[in-house]
Amino acid sequence: MAGEIAREFRKSEADLAHAQAQAHLGSWTLDVKTSEMTWSAETYRLLKLEGMPAPPRYEMFLEHITSHHKTERLRLLTTKL
């Protein structure tokens, strides 16, 4: 049973990665206490940071998005915090 759940999880992850690559959409999570982020493979590709040795940081993310998106992201973060 655990093996079947693990297989289903891996398939779901692979399906998500494929969908993101096809749509050119990435996903990410942010730990607001540490500014550490987790990026999907497509996020790395979109930001042209594939093979980056260090874990992504929020500040790095902001440097790579347009000023319009940066303003919107900061507004949303400020609203949610």
N, C-alpha and C positions, 0 to 999 in steps of 0.2 A: 504494500500500500504506500509506504513512504517513497519507494522508488517510482511508483506511478505518479505521485504528486510532484516529485522532483522533475520528472520528464515533462509533465504538463506545464510546470513553471518555466522550464527552459524553453519549451515551444512558445509559450506566451511571450517571453522576453525576446525571442528571435522574431516573432511576428511583429512586436512593437518596433524593434530596430528596423525591420524591413519597411514597415509603414512610414516611419520617420524619414528614412532615406528616400523613399519614393516621393513624399510630400515636401521634402527639404525643411522639416520641422524638427527641432531638437527639444529636449526637456532637461530640466535641472532642478536640484533642490538646494536650499540654502540653510545653513545653521547660523541664525542671526547672532548667536553669542560669540562664535569664533570666526565668522565670515567664511567658513569653509563651505565649499560647494561640491556637489556631485553632478557631473554632466553626462548626458548620453553621448554615444559615439558620434551621432549626427551633430550635436552641438559643437564638439571638437572640430568636425569637418567644416561646418558652417563658418566658424571663427578662424579657420585655417590654422589650428593649433594641434593637429594630430601628432602624436608621439611626444607630447609635452611631458617632461620628466616629473614635474612637481604637481601636486593636487591643485586644482583651480581655486582661486580666491575670488571673492565678490568684486574687489577692486579691479582685478584683471578683466572680469566679465564686463564691467562698466566701460573700461577702456576700449572694448571691441564692439560696442553697439553704437548706433547713430545717436546724435544728440536728442532727437525726438523721442526715441525709445528710452534713452537714459532719463529724461525728464518724467516720462510716464511711469517708469519703473520706480523711480525715487518717490513719486507721488503715491503710488500704490503701497510701497513699503512703509512710508510714513503713516499712511492711513491705517494699515493693518497693525502696526506696532502701537 
